[in-house]
Amino acid sequence: MSVGGYLVLGLLLDGPASGYELGARASRAVAYFWPITRSHIYAELPKLVDRGHATVQHVVQETVPDKRVYTATDAGLHAFRGWLDGFNTVSERARQPLQIQMHFAQHTSAEHLLGQLDQWEAELRNTLVLCQELLAEYADHAGRSLTARFAINRAEADLAWIGEARATLS
């Protein structure tokens, strides 16, 4: 199973949910360090059911379309714990599209790059606000507060780098 599949299973372990609800849960809980789309979530849910890691219940609704509510099974919890306990990849090689632009900066204008930096800074500031909220919300969850702290530290480091980049480009 892919990391994305385990991510969906982990979100489901927080409680039964529809695909839409899992998307909302993901955007609040993990998107700051692992973006996942609703279409990916919807693609993973039937796979979890097929593996026996989740069950699905059709819920009839009167004023809105019916929905499917997924629940993690004991087998799903066991598989998730096995994945966590067996996970041994700690190195990260994140892709940074802006760094490609910086590397080849001689082929574009400083104004363009400064505009890109402005956009990235705005995203980072939004991440900081979200993660500060999550840090307070996750006070009783060591692992979750650590991921929020990681995102805060990374965003602060990226903001410092943006300051250096602006000074160099200006």
N, C-alpha and C positions, 0 to 999 in steps of 0.2 A: 504494500500500500504506500502511496506517496505521502510526503510530509503534509501536503494539503488535505489528504484524507484523514490523517491523524489529527490535524488541526480541527477539522469539522467534528470528528469524534470527541475531541477534548471539549469543544464548545457544547456539544450535546450532553456531555457528562455533567454540565452545570444545570441541567434540567431539560425536560421535554420542550420541544419547540418546532415550529414550522420552519421551512427554508427561509422565509422572509424574516422571521424572528431571529434565526441564526445569523442572517446577514446583519441585522441591527446589533446583535450581540458582538459579532466580529468587529464591526466598525467602532464600537466603544471599547472593546477589550484587547484586541490584538493588532488592529490595522496600523498602529504606530510603529510596529516592528515587523509585521508580516501581513502585507495587504492581500486580501482575498476577495474575489468578486462574488456576487450572488450567484452568477451562472456557474462558477466553480463549486459553490456550496450545493446548488441544485444537482449538479452532475455527481457529486460524491455521495449524496444521501442514498440513492438506490443501491449503490455499491456496498454501503455499510449494511443495508438490509440484506442484500444477497449474501454477505459474509456472516450474517448472524450477529453483527455488532450493534444493530439497532432494529427496532420494530417501527411500524408505521400504522397510524390509525387515521382513517378518513373522518373528518369532523364536518358535519353538515351545518351550514350557516344560512340564515334566512335573508339577511340584507346585503351580504357580500358573498363572493364565490366560496365554495367549500375549500377546505384546506387539509393538508396532510400534516399530522403532528408526529414527530419522530421522538423515540425514546431510546437511550442507550441501554443495552442489555448487560448482564453480568459478563458475558463473553466479550463484549465491547470494552468494558472496564479492564478485564484481564489482558486483552490485546493491547490496550493503550498503556497499561502499566509495563507490559513487556517491552513495548517500543521505548518508553521513557528509560527504563532500566538498561536497555541494550543500546541506547543511542550513544555513539562515540565520535560523532563528527562535530568538532568544536571550532574548526577554522571557518572563517567567513571570507568570501570573495564577492562582496556586493558589487553590483554594476552601478556605475555612477555616470549617467549620460552627460551631465554637465561637465564632468572631468574630460570627456572626449572633446567637447567644445573648447575647453580651456587648453587642452594639449595642442589643438590645432588653431589656436587663437589668431595666428597670423593671417588666417584666411577669412576672417570676419571682422566686424568693427567692435571697438571697445564698448560702444553704446549698446550694441546687441547683447554682449556679455553682461554688461551692467544691468540690463533689463532682466536677463535670466537670473542674476543674483538677487534682484529685488523679488522676483517670484518665489525663489527658493526660500528667501528670508521670511516671506509671509507664511509659507507652509510650515517652516520651522517654528515660528511664533505660535501658530495654531497648535502644533504638536506640543509645545511647552505648556500651553493652557490646559489642553486635554490631559496631559500626563501629570500635571500638578493636581488636577481634580482626582485622577485615578490614584495617585499616591495617597491622598487622604482617604479615598474610598477603600483602598486595599490595605489599610493600616494593619489589619489582622491576618493578612495573607503574605507571608514573607516572600514567596516566589513571585507573586504578582506585583508586589511593591518593588521588588528588585528589577523587574522588566520595565516598570514605569521609570524608575531611577536611571536605568541604562539609557532609555530614550531621552530623558532630560539631559543627561551628561553628553550624549552624542549630539543632541540639538545645540547645546551650548558650545561644544567644540566646533560644530559646523558654522555656527554664527560667528565665532572668533575667526575662522578661516575666511568667511565671507568678508569680514572687515579687512583682512590682509589682501584678499583678492581685489577688493575695491580700491585700496590704496595703490596697488600695483598697476591697475588698469587706468586709474585716473591721471 
